[in-house]
Amino acid sequence: MSFRSSDAERKQIEARILASGMMKKDYFVRSCIYNRISVVGKKETIYPLVQTVNALYLQLLEMQKAFVGYYQNQNPDNLPTSNEITELQTNYNNMLSAIIELLEGAKYLWAGEHHETK
């Protein structure tokens, strides 16, 4: 990972790292994973996530087709491997966790709007 920061921002980061008592790498990892996500912009900035979720969904459908095909034809050659299933599960968990946190940080964009539910 790489990013640029101003001198003032770098000094603030260094002070926080010192105050935390953690090593830099641990501080950065924990900050990136556990810090609150702030959304800046319009609702439209969130919609590209739909493409990522859709891609994961299509992968899941392909795996489902392979399993259905296996049970119908007893052809184990088309089954996804354990590693493929684990990787998809990890990708789903990570993406859904990020989306939930992102939407939590973006809820102000919908403040005051009322949506009808059926």
N, C-alpha and C positions, 0 to 999 in steps of 0.2 A: 504494500500500500504506500501511496505517496500523495502528499498534498502540500500546498503552499500556505503559509500563514505570515501575517505581518510580524514585525518585531514585537509589537505589543501583545499580539495574540500568542506568540511563542512564549513570551515571558509569563503570561497568565497560565498557559498549559504547564510550563515547567514548575510554577508555584503549586499548581494543583497536584502534580505528580509528587513533588516533595512532601506536600501535606498528607497525601494518601499513604505514604510509606511503601508504595508498591514500586516494582521495577517498571520502566517505561513501557515495555511491551505488554505487561499485564494491565497497566492502566489504560492503554489504548484499546486493547481487546475488550476489556470490561466496559469502557466508555461506549464503544461502538455497539456492543451487544445489548447492554442494559440501560443505556441512556434513553430518555424520552425522545421520540421522533417529533420534530416540528415541521409542519407542512407550510410551505410558503407558495402562494400562487393562487391559481384558479382551480375550480373543480376539474377542468380539462387535464390538469397535470396528473390526476389520479387515474384517469381512464386508460392510459397505456398499460396499466397493470392487468387489465382484462386480457390483453394479448398473451401475457406470460401465463396467466391462470388457464387460458384456453389451450395453450401448448401443453401444459401439464395434463389437462383433461384429455386431450387427444392421445397422449402417451398411455394414460390409464385405459382409455377405450381400446387401444391396440392390444394391451395386455389382456383385457377382458375377452376380446375376440380370440386370442390365442388359447385361453383357458376353455372357452366354449368349444372351439375347434378341437381341442384335445379330447374333451369329453364326448364329442360327437364322433370323431374319427380315430381316437386313441393314437394320435401322432405326437409323440413327445418332442420332436425336433423343433416345433414352433413355439414351445413354451419359453417364457422369459426366465432368465437365470435368477438365482437368489440374489446375486449382486445387483442386477437390473431392478429388481423389486425393491431392494433396500435403498438403492440410489433414488428411485422415484419417491419412496416414502420420505426420505430425508429432504428431497427438494420440495415436496408438498408441505412438510412440517415447517421448514424454514420460510417458504413463501407465505404460507397462511399466517404464521406468527408476525412476519413483517407487515403484511397487509392489515392485520388487526391493529397493530400499533400505529401504523400510518393513518388508518381511518380514525383512530382515537385522537390523534394529533390534528386531524383535519375536520373534526366535527363542527368546529366553529364556522366552516364554510356553509353548513346547512342550518346554522342557528336561525331560528325564526321561521323556517320553512315547515309546512305541514304536509305530510304525505298521507294520502288515503290508503287504508288497508282494507282488504276484502276478507 
